[in-house]
Amino acid sequence: MSNDCYRPKYHFTPEQQWMNDPNGLVYFQGEYHLFYQYYPNGTTWGPMYWGHAISKDLTSWEHMPIALEPDEHGYIFSGSAVVDWHDTSGFFGGEAGLVAIFTHHKNAGENGAVRERQSLAYSSDAGRTWIKYSGNPVLADDRFPDFRDPKVFWHAASERWIMVLASGQTVSIYHSPNLKEWTFASQFGEGEGAHIGVWECPDLFELPVDGDPSHTKWVMLVSIGNAPEYPEGSRTQYFIGQFDGSVFQNESAPESVKWLDGGRDNYAGVSWSDIPAADGRRIYIGWMSNWKYAQVTPTESWRSAMTLPRTLALRSREDRTLLAQLPVRELDQWKKDTRQWQDLLVEPGANPLSELALTSFMLEAEFELQTAAEFGFKVRASDAYETVIGYIAETQELFVDRTRSGKTDFQADFSGKHEVKAEVLNGSLTLRIWVDSCSVEVFAGEGEAVITDLLFPAEEQSGLAVYAKHGTVKLTSLRISSLFA
């Protein structure tokens, strides 16, 4: 196993070889299961399997044997997993067990025609071993060559299973009493949101607005595959609206687009199923890469990482509702050697953090805006390199500039500057920044604006700076913690 300098300290990576989308996220008997698209015979994409890892706290992961392998129906593409609490499937003799719902992908015929169908596997031993259903596949529709990535959940109000499935550039919705027999309910997406590439990896779930359980809305996540003419590559959009068990209705103007992340490296993310109601969280994780350059990133025996697991929430802002995300609280256990500052006046040319040398760390800062036109931090810096995390006061734009972040020459679209709107509240801006060996994740406010970007800095790039341009800014509070795993 490679010990190269880019392997993250606190993000999930495969022990070796290729990984992409998270799959089958489910919580059962005190364990979080993370399955993922995996190719065990190389560090670029190949015939897909489901890799598997288990955690009790979302921070320390135990690598498990491969869960699902290709078979006569094709490769094992993305999907989901659920706890069949009442044995609606009949797989478990009246007990509860895990059922995986996934796409069988097969390239058939001399013309390379693709066929994608949905299939089942089940586990009676808490996910350690899996049996594929003898009646596979359970759902097919030859109208769609792209017909994949089923996300399934139990809809209590209608007392049936719901599946959201990517079908070309729409999401098809089905329902079932038993996970085996599926009935078409509706289709969402025509004329809605962004259509710059094939839609993938949908998710659908209900969240309270501002934490109020009496006021809820539904969120649909839709990832968009890489379109060659689209410079940003693969990204994820979201819709907010209502769902009645059959139809999802978007509350926003059809042409409006809400991006989940302003960065370039948070794709195909979905949420965990069956987290206990007493916990109350909707927890999400994404693949921390981009199809523009995923297969050429400069790692050795392994390729790709997952984002930090994040808690999702809906927050109201004047006349609109935003999907917010913050790292899960369990990650706080990795903080050590925390240093604190208060009421620092940051002036152009000054850097009160010049003595620090950090490569994997978390910082939380609250700025009080004054006269500075731009301010922020420079992380993983050296004389020649730096990644800039900045804020432009006039336009209220948060950005990550990785143009000089380290190694960037492996693909033409990697280098660049990525922005997202981040509104100031009451004259102050809070930033939470998580830096690891090959990534930066920035959360503004309460997570209403997020940027996730890969970096490939050299080990000696350990400098840290706070900066201001064309005026001053007050750093009301700053906490910096080293992170380890």
N, C-alpha and C positions, 0 to 999 in steps of 0.2 A: 504494500500500500504506500502510495506516495506521501511524502511529508513536505510537499512544496509549500511555498509561502502563501499561496492563495486559499488553502483550505480553511473554511470558516472555523472560528472557535466556538460559536454558540448558535449557528444555524444548522439545520439538518442537511446532510449530504449523503449520497450513497457511499458505501465503503469503497467501491470501485465501479468503473464503467458508467454508462449513460443513464440519466434520469430526466423525465419531464413531468407532465401534469400530476398533481395530487389526485388520488382516486379513493373511493370507498371510505371516506372519513366517517368513523362511527365510534361512539363511546359505549362500552359495555363492561360490566363487572369491574369497575374501577380503572379501566384502561382506555386510553386514547389510541385508536388504530389509525395509522397513516399508510395507505397503499399508494403506489405511484407507478407511472409508466416507466418501464425499465427494460434496458437491453443488456443482458449479461455478457455479451460477447464482443463488446467494443465501446468506445467512448463517443460514438456518433449514433444517431437514430438508426434502429434496425427493427426486426420483427418484435412486436411489443409483448411484454409480460407484465404482470403486476408484482412489483417488489413490495416489501412489507416491513414496517417497523412499529413498535409499541412503546408507549410512554405512560407513566402514571401522573406526570406533572407538566406535559407539553414542553419540557426543556431537555430532559435526558431521554434519549431514544435507544431502544434495544433493537438491533437488526435481526430480522427473522428470515427464515427460508422463503424463497419465491412462493407466492401464493397461487398464482394462476399462470399457466403456460399456453402457448398457441396450440391449436388442435385442428381437426378436420374442418371446422367452421371458420378458421382464420386466426388472425392475431387478436390479442386481448387489448382492446382500446379502452378509453376512459369510461368511468361509470361511478356508481355510488354503492353504499351498503347501509342496511337498516337492521334494527333489532325487530324481529317478528315476534313481538311479545305474546300474542295470542295464537300463534301457530296458524295463521290464516293460510299459509302455503301448504300445510300438511307435512312439512319436512321433519318435524321435531317431536312427533308423538305427543303433542299436547304441551310440550315445554317451550320455552323461549330459545331462540337461536339467531344467528346472523345470516342474512341473505345478501349476496352481492348481485347487483344488476349492472351489466357491462355491455359494451359493444363488441361483437365479433366482426372483424374487418377482414375482407378477403378480396384479393386481386384475382379476378376470374377472366379467363378467355385471352385470346391472342391480342385483342385490342386493348388490353389493360383495364377493362371495365372493373369498377369497384362495386362491391356489394357490402352493405353494412346492416347488421341485424342485432337485436337486443337479446341477451341471454342471461341465465341465472346460474349462480353457484351458492352452496350453503355450507355452513360450518356449525357443528354441534359441540365443538371444543374451544369456544371463545376465540375463534379465528386462527387457531394453530394449523388446522388442515381444512381443505375445501374439497367438496364434491360438486362437479358440474351436473346440472339438472339434465336428465335423460331426454327431456322434451325440448331441449334447445334447438333453434332459437324460439323465443316466445313472442317476438314482435318484428315485423318486416313491412317495408313499404318501398316497392321498387321504383316509385316515382322520384326518390331522392337518392342520388349517389352519396351525398353527405347526409347521414342519418345516424347520429351518434351522441354519445356522452349523456346517458340517462341519469337524471337526478331524481330520486324517489323519496317521498315522505308520506307519513300517515296524516290525513286531513281529518281531524276529529269531528268537525261540524258535519261533514258528509259521510263519515265513517267508512272511508275507503282510502286506498293508496292512490297517490297522484304521482305521475311521471312528467317531468319537463325534459324535452329532448330536442337537440339541435337538428333542424331539418333545412339544410341549405342556408338561406339568410332569414329564417324564421325559427320560432320555437313552437313545437307541437306539444299539446297537453293531452294526456291520457289518464284514465282512471281504471282501477282494478280492485276486486274484492280479495284477491289471493296472491298477487304478484305474478301469476302465471298467465292470466287472461286479461287482455288490455283493450279498452274501448276508447276510440278517439273522442275528445271533448271539444277542442278548439285549437286555433292557431293564432299566435301573436307575432307581430313584427313587421308586416308589410307596411312600408312607409313610415316606420317608427325608428328613431335613433339613427345610428351610423351603419352604413352598408358598404364598407370599403373592403370587405373580405368575407369569407365564409364564417358563419356564426358557429361557436363552439361552447362547450362546457357551461350550460345554463344552470342556474340555481334559483330557487324561489322559496321565500320564507317571510314570516311576519315579525315585525318589531314594534315595540312601543315608541311613541314619539316623545322625546324628552323624558324618558323613563316612566311615562304615565300609562299603566296597563289598560286604562279605559279608552285610550286613544292610540290605536294601532294602524299601521299601514303595511302593505306587502312590498317586498323588494325583489326584483328579478335581476340577477347578474347574467351578462352575456359577454363572453370573450370573442374577439374577432381575430381570425387567422391572418397571417402575414400576406399582405398584398404587395407585389413587387414595386408598384409605383408609389406606395405610401411610405414616406421616410421614417415614420415612427415605428413601423413594424407592427407586431402583435400587441394589442391592448384589450382592456376590459371596460365595458360600459355598464351602467345600471339604470334601471327604471323603477320608479316608485308609483304605487297605485293600490288597487284593490283586487282581491281574488275571491270568488264565490264557490270554489270547488270545481269549476269548469272553465271559467273565462278570467283572464287577467286583463285589467283595464289600466292603462297608463294615465296618470293624472297630469302629465306635462304635455306641452305642445309636441305633436309627433316628430317634428323636425329637430327638436332640441336634443342635445347629446350631453350626458353626464358621464365623465370618465371617473373610474374608481381611483385612479392613481395618475399623478402628473409625470411620473418617471417612465422609464422604458422597460423595467424589469419586474413586473408583477403581472403574471398571466395565468389563465386557466384556473384561477382560484375558486374554491368552493368551501362550504361550511360543514362542520361536524353535525351529524345527526345524533339524536337520542341523548344529548346532554341533559341531565336531570333538571326538571322545572325548578327545583330549589336553588340550583346554580344560577339560572336565569340568563345565561349568556348565549349569544350566537357567536361562535368562534370560527374564524376563517384562516386559511393559509393559501398562498399562491406559489406558483413556480417562478423562481427568481431568475428569469432569463427572457430572451426575446428571439423569435424565429429568424430575425435578421442575421444574428451572429451566434446563435446558441451552439452550433456544432463546431465553431472555430475558436471559442474562448480559450485562453492560454493556460489550461490546467493539464495535468499529466494523466494519472491513472483513473481519474474520476472526472465527471463533468456534470455541473449544475447543482444548485442548492434551492431550498425552499425559503420563502420569506419568513420573517418572524410570525408566529401565530398571533392573530389579532382579534380583539373583541369589537364587534360591529354594533353601531347604535344609530338611531335617527335623531337628528337635531334640527329644530326649527330656527330659521333665520328670516325674520320679517315675513315675506310672502312666499317663502319656499322651504322645502325640507331637504336636508343634505344627509348623505350616508357618511358617517364618521367611523374611523378605525384607530384603535390604539393597541400597542403591544399588550399581551395578556399579563396580568399581575404576577403570575408565577415566575416570570423572568427576573423579577426583582431579587430573587435569591442569588443571582450571579454577581450582583454588585459588590465591590469591595474597594477599600481605600478611597472612600468618597471625600472629596474636597469641596468646600463651599466658599462662595464670595457673595457680598452684598453691596449694592449701591456703587458700582464701578462706573465711572464716566469714561466712555470710550471715545478717544479722539483720533483723527487721522494720523497715521504713522506710528501709533503706540500699540503695543501688544503685551498686556499684563500676563499672558499665558505662555510667554516665550520659553520658560524653563521646563515646560511639560513635554514628555515624550510618550505617546500612547498610540497603540495600533488597534486594539479592540476595547471599546469603551462606550459609555452612554453619557450624554450630557442633557440637562434640562435647564433652559434659560428663559427668563422673562425680561423682555426689553420694554422700556418706556420710550416711545418715539420722541425725539427732539428735532434737531435741525438736519441730521444726516440724510442725504439723499439715498444712500445704500449702506447696509450694515449686515453683519453676519459672522460666519466662522470659516476658517480654512483648516481642513482636516487632512490627515495623511500627507503632510507637507514636508518638503525639503527645499534646498536652494533652487532646484530646477522644476519641481513638481508640486501640485496642490490640487485638492478638490474644494471648490468654493460652494458654500451653502449660504446664499445671500437673500436679502429682502430689499425690494425697490419700493420706497415709501410712496411715491406719487401714484404708481399704478397698482399698489398693493399686490405685487407679484413675488412669490417665493420661487427661488430657482436653485438648481444644482448644476454647476458647470464642471464637467469632467473632461474638458478639452485637454488639460495638462495633468490628468489624474494619475498617470503612470503609463503602463503599456496600453496603447490604443490602436496600434497599427495593424491589428489582425483582421479588421473589417472596416470598410469605409464609413459605414453609418454609426459606428460605435461612439466615436468622439462627438461631443456636443453639449449644449446647454438646454435644460428642460425646465419649464415654468408651469406654475399653477397659481390661480387666484387664492389669496389667503387674507381675509379681511381682518383688520385691526379692531379689537373690541375695547372700548373705553381707553383708547390711547396706548394700549399695550399689546404685545405679541409674545405668545409662549411658543417655544420650539423644543421638541424632544428629538434628539438625534442619536441614532444607534449606528455605530461604526464597527465593522468587522473586517476580517482579512481581505474580503473581496466585495464589500458592499457598504452602502450608506442608505439608511431609511430615515426619512425626516417627516415628523408629524407636527403640524401647526395647529394652534388653538387646542381644542379638544379632539383633534383628529379629523377636522373637517377638510383639511388640505394635506395631501400626502405625496411624497416623492420617493420612489424606490429605484435605486440605480446600482448596477454593478460597477466595481472599480477593480483595477489590477495594479496596485502600487507595489513597489519594491519594499522589502522588509525595513530598510533604513528610512523610509518615508514615515516618520513618526511625529513630526512637528504639529503643533496646534496653535491657531491664532484666532483672536476675535478682532474684528476690524470695523472701521467706519469710514465713509467717504463723504466729502463735501459737507462737513458738519459733525455734530456729536450725537451720541445716543447713550442712554443710561441703561446699564445692565443691572436691573433691580435685584435679581437673584440669579445665581449660577451654581449648579451642582454637577460635578463630574465624577463618575465612578469608573474604575477599571472593571472589565468583564473577563470572566474566565469560564472554562468548561472542564 
